[in-house]
Amino acid sequence: MMRTNHFHDRIQRATQQLAQLQARELLATQRRESKAKEQAKRDEARRRARIGELAFLARAEALEDAELVGALRMHLQNRNKLREQASDLGAAWLLAISLGTEAST
């Protein structure tokens, strides 16, 4: 009978240890997921700010909201045809800005 209690106690301790380990693992997983979500939010906020900066660099800040959104949507609809040309023009514009030699357009 004593031997049975001893095994029962060992099983109970092992079960408790397993439950504790599983709880720690769950908390660690939740922390990682929470950190990843926060990082994604920070990345999105940075990207949104950068998009605003780019609109100003392109001198598009004076466009009305509807016109700016429309121009971007039109570009997205024709992106396959316009991608290389738009990238070349944008790269040249950004280089000119960095050199302080912006073209007057």
Secondary structure in CASP SS format (residue, H / E / C, confidence):
PFRMAT SS
TARGET T0000
AUTHOR 0000-0000-0000
METHOD secondary structure of the structure
MODEL  1
M C 1.00
M H 1.00
R H 1.00
T H 1.00
N H 1.00
H H 1.00
F H 1.00
H H 1.00
D H 1.00
R H 1.00
I H 1.00
Q H 1.00
R H 1.00
A H 1.00
T H 1.00
Q H 1.00
Q H 1.00
L H 1.00
A H 1.00
Q H 1.00
L H 1.00
Q H 1.00
A H 1.00
R H 1.00
E H 1.00
L H 1.00
L H 1.00
A H 1.00
T H 1.00
Q H 1.00
R H 1.00
R H 1.00
E H 1.00
S H 1.00
K H 1.00
A H 1.00
K H 1.00
E H 1.00
Q H 1.00
A H 1.00
K H 1.00
R H 1.00
D H 1.00
E H 1.00
A H 1.00
R H 1.00
R H 1.00
R H 1.00
A H 1.00
R H 1.00
I H 1.00
G H 1.00
E H 1.00
L H 1.00
A H 1.00
F H 1.00
L H 1.00
A C 1.00
R C 1.00
A C 1.00
E C 1.00
A C 1.00
L C 1.00
E C 1.00
D H 1.00
A H 1.00
E H 1.00
L H 1.00
V H 1.00
G H 1.00
A H 1.00
L H 1.00
R H 1.00
M H 1.00
H H 1.00
L H 1.00
Q H 1.00
N C 1.00
R H 1.00
N H 1.00
K H 1.00
L H 1.00
R H 1.00
E H 1.00
Q H 1.00
A H 1.00
S H 1.00
D H 1.00
L H 1.00
G H 1.00
A H 1.00
A H 1.00
W H 1.00
L H 1.00
L H 1.00
A H 1.00
I H 1.00
S H 1.00
L H 1.00
G C 1.00
T C 1.00
E C 1.00
A C 1.00
S C 1.00
T C 1.00
END
